[in-house]
Amino acid sequence: MKVFKIVLALVLVLVLLIGGAIYYVLTNLNALVKQIVESEGPKITHTTVQLNEVDLEPLKGRGELKGFKIGNPGGYTSEHLLKWDSILLHIDPQSLQTDVIVIEEFGVSGVNIKVEQKGKTTNVQDLLKALPSGSSSSSETSSGTSEAQVRMAIKRLKFADNSVDVITEKFGSANVEVPAFELSNIGDPNVGLTPEQLSAAILKPLMKKAKDAAEDKLKNMAREELEAKLDAKKEELKQKADEEKAKAESKLKAKEDEMKDKLNEEDKEKLNKLKGLL
């Protein structure tokens, strides 16, 4: 009987400890997610990562992350490379009890990317080179604990209200609006992706859109500068041609006036001679 009471007491203590741990995790979940994003994010991007606010309600299957920002790689001066105002999450609550957390919708709004050109490369190109490949095999071979890692999949990924600021050494700065776009089925719901792979799968298409938009804008800026130079050259040549024409016309008029004066003198002489005969 005494042994039974001891075992019961131990079980009660264990239940209380587990319950306390669950309560701690649920009540501190937002702070924990913020801490993980800001500590683990730099290992993926090799830059600073900042998240201002987290509001998760896992039992309701919803969440919102506000004020997400990725800093620039070394050597660039703009205040950030990427930032977005808000991320709205809709999670399948039942998936929280499985090996793969399924996010029904991952909606990003208020995206701003600063594409800063330096020499023959940009900060976006440098970030893309630093991102992991995102293949499922890379994480499994990188550590022996991949099976214990949380894995996730996204059914619908949305980006809205996107803009790109292009900062160049030669042409100055310009803003480009990037149309909203969506992607489907990021990761297999049965297998999922590690957080590292999922981060790369989210960032890469967005960075690719920014890179393409920046390249198109740079081509337009270069073409506009070339056209402006051609127009300036045409105007310069036209002015020179007009000046030469004015000089030629002035010389011609002076010659005509000279010939007229000469003819007038000859006519006067003839008239005087005729008067003398009379």
C-alpha positions in Angstrom: 0.0 0.0 0.0 2.8 2.4 0.8 4.5 1.6 -2.5 1.3 2.3 -4.3 1.0 5.7 -2.6 4.6 6.5 -3.5 4.0 5.5 -7.2 0.8 7.6 -7.2 2.6 10.6 -5.8 5.3 10.2 -8.4 2.7 10.0 -11.2 0.9 13.1 -9.8 4.2 15.0 -9.7 5.0 13.9 -13.3 1.6 15.0 -14.5 2.0 18.3 -12.8 5.4 18.8 -14.3 4.2 17.9 -17.8 1.1 20.1 -17.3 3.3 22.9 -16.1 5.6 22.5 -19.1 2.7 22.5 -21.6 1.3 25.6 -19.8 4.6 27.3 -20.0 5.0 26.5 -23.7 1.5 27.7 -24.5 1.8 30.9 -22.5 5.2 31.7 -23.8 4.8 30.4 -27.3 4.9 33.8 -29.0 8.1 34.8 -27.3 9.6 31.4 -28.1 8.8 31.7 -31.8 10.2 35.2 -31.9 13.4 34.0 -30.2 13.8 31.0 -32.6 13.2 33.2 -35.7 15.7 35.8 -34.6 18.3 33.2 -33.5 17.9 30.5 -36.2 17.1 32.9 -39.2 20.7 34.3 -39.4 22.0 30.7 -39.8 19.9 30.4 -43.0 20.4 34.0 -44.5 23.8 34.8 -43.0 22.4 38.2 -42.2 20.5 39.8 -39.3 16.8 38.7 -39.0 14.3 40.6 -36.9 10.6 39.9 -36.0 8.7 42.5 -34.1 5.6 40.7 -33.0 4.1 37.2 -32.8 0.5 36.3 -32.2 -0.2 32.6 -32.4 -3.4 30.7 -31.5 -2.5 27.1 -32.3 -5.7 25.7 -30.9 -7.7 27.9 -33.3 -5.2 27.2 -36.1 -4.3 30.8 -36.8 -1.5 33.2 -36.3 0.1 36.5 -37.3 3.7 37.6 -37.5 4.4 41.3 -37.8 7.4 43.3 -38.7 9.7 40.7 -40.3 13.0 42.0 -41.6 16.1 40.5 -43.2 19.3 42.6 -43.1 21.8 43.1 -45.9 24.9 41.0 -46.5 28.2 42.7 -45.7 29.2 45.5 -47.9 25.8 46.9 -48.6 24.4 50.1 -47.1 20.6 50.1 -47.4 18.6 49.7 -44.2 17.3 46.2 -45.1 17.2 43.7 -47.9 13.7 42.4 -47.3 10.9 43.4 -45.0 7.2 42.6 -44.9 4.5 44.1 -42.7 2.5 41.0 -41.9 2.3 37.2 -42.3 -1.1 35.6 -41.7 -1.1 31.9 -41.0 -4.0 29.4 -41.2 -2.9 26.0 -39.8 -4.6 22.7 -40.0 -5.2 22.1 -36.2 -5.3 18.3 -36.7 -1.8 18.4 -38.3 -0.4 19.6 -34.9 -0.8 16.0 -33.7 1.1 14.5 -36.7 4.8 14.5 -37.8 4.1 17.3 -40.4 2.5 20.6 -39.5 0.3 21.6 -42.5 -0.2 25.4 -43.1 -3.3 25.8 -45.2 -2.4 29.4 -46.1 0.7 31.5 -45.6 -0.1 35.0 -46.6 2.5 37.7 -46.8 1.6 41.4 -47.3 3.5 44.7 -47.4 6.6 43.2 -49.0 9.5 45.6 -49.7 12.8 44.5 -51.2 15.8 46.8 -51.7 17.9 45.5 -54.5 21.3 47.3 -54.1 23.8 47.0 -57.0 27.5 46.9 -56.2 29.9 46.3 -59.1 28.6 43.4 -61.1 26.4 41.8 -58.4 23.6 42.8 -56.0 22.6 42.0 -52.4 19.8 39.8 -53.7 22.2 37.7 -55.8 24.5 37.3 -52.7 21.6 36.2 -50.5 20.4 33.7 -53.1 23.9 32.2 -53.2 23.9 31.9 -49.4 20.5 30.2 -49.1 20.4 26.4 -48.7 19.4 24.3 -51.7 16.1 23.3 -50.1 16.4 19.7 -51.2 15.1 17.1 -48.8 18.3 15.2 -48.8 20.5 18.1 -47.7 19.0 18.3 -44.2 18.9 14.5 -43.7 22.6 14.3 -44.4 23.6 17.4 -42.5 22.7 16.0 -39.1 21.7 12.7 -37.5 18.7 14.3 -35.8 16.7 15.2 -38.9 13.9 12.8 -37.9 13.4 14.7 -34.6 13.1 18.0 -36.4 9.7 19.6 -36.8 8.6 19.4 -40.5 6.1 21.6 -42.2 4.3 22.0 -45.5 2.4 24.9 -47.0 -0.7 24.3 -49.3 -1.0 27.9 -50.4 1.7 30.7 -50.3 0.6 34.2 -51.2 2.5 37.5 -51.7 0.6 40.8 -52.0 1.4 44.5 -52.0 5.0 43.9 -53.3 7.5 46.6 -54.1 11.1 46.7 -55.1 13.5 49.6 -54.6 16.3 49.4 -57.1 19.5 51.2 -56.0 22.3 51.5 -58.5 25.7 53.0 -58.6 25.3 54.6 -62.1 21.6 55.3 -62.6 20.4 56.3 -59.1 17.3 54.8 -57.5 13.9 53.7 -58.7 10.8 52.0 -57.4 9.1 49.0 -59.1 5.8 47.5 -58.2 5.7 43.7 -58.3 2.3 42.1 -59.0 0.9 39.8 -56.4 1.5 36.1 -56.9 0.8 32.7 -55.4 2.5 29.3 -55.1 0.9 26.0 -54.2 2.0 22.8 -52.4 5.3 23.9 -50.8 6.5 20.6 -49.4 4.8 17.2 -49.3 2.1 17.1 -46.5 3.2 13.5 -45.8 6.9 14.2 -45.5 7.2 18.0 -45.1 10.2 20.2 -45.1 12.6 21.2 -42.3 12.4 24.9 -41.2 15.6 25.6 -43.1 14.2 24.0 -46.3 10.9 25.8 -45.9 12.5 29.2 -45.4 14.5 28.7 -48.6 11.4 27.6 -50.5 9.6 30.7 -49.3 12.4 33.2 -49.9 13.8 31.9 -53.3 10.7 32.6 -55.5 10.3 36.0 -53.9 14.0 36.9 -54.4 13.7 35.6 -58.0 10.8 38.0 -58.6 12.7 40.9 -57.1 15.8 40.0 -59.2 13.8 39.8 -62.4 12.0 43.1 -61.7 15.3 44.8 -60.8 17.0 43.6 -64.0 14.1 44.8 -66.2 14.2 48.2 -64.4 18.0 48.4 -64.9 17.6 47.6 -68.6 14.9 50.3 -68.9 17.0 52.8 -67.0 20.0 52.1 -69.2 17.9 52.4 -72.4 16.4 55.7 -71.2 19.9 57.0 -70.4 21.1 56.0 -73.9 18.1 57.5 -75.5 18.6 60.7 -73.5 22.3 60.8 -74.7 21.2 60.2 -78.3 18.6 63.0 -78.1 21.2 65.3 -76.6 23.7 64.5 -79.3 21.0 65.0 -82.0 20.2 68.4 -80.5 23.9 69.3 -80.4 24.3 68.3 -84.0 21.2 70.2 -85.0 22.4 73.3 -83.2 25.8 73.1 -85.0 24.0 72.6 -88.3 21.7 75.6 -87.6 24.8 77.7 -86.7 26.6 76.6 -89.9 23.5 77.3 -91.9 23.1 80.8 -90.3 26.8 81.5 -91.0 26.4 80.4 -94.7 23.2 82.5 -95.1 24.9 85.5 -93.5 27.9 85.2 -95.9 25.5 84.8 -98.8 23.5 87.8 -97.9 26.7 89.8 -97.4 27.8 88.8 -100.9 24.5 89.7 -102.4 24.6 93.1 -100.7 28.1 93.6 -102.0 27.1 92.7 -105.5 24.0 95.0 -105.3 26.2 97.8 -104.1 28.6 97.2 -107.0 25.8 97.1 -109.5 24.4 100.3 -108.1 27.8 102.0 -108.5 28.1 100.8 -112.1 24.5 102.0 -112.9 25.3 105.4 -111.4 28.4 105.7 -113.6 26.5 104.8 -116.7 23.8 107.3 -115.8 26.4 110.1 -115.2 28.0 109.3 -118.6 24.7 109.4 -120.3 23.9 112.8 -118.6 27.3 114.1 -119.9 26.5 113.2 -123.4 23.3 115.1 -123.2 
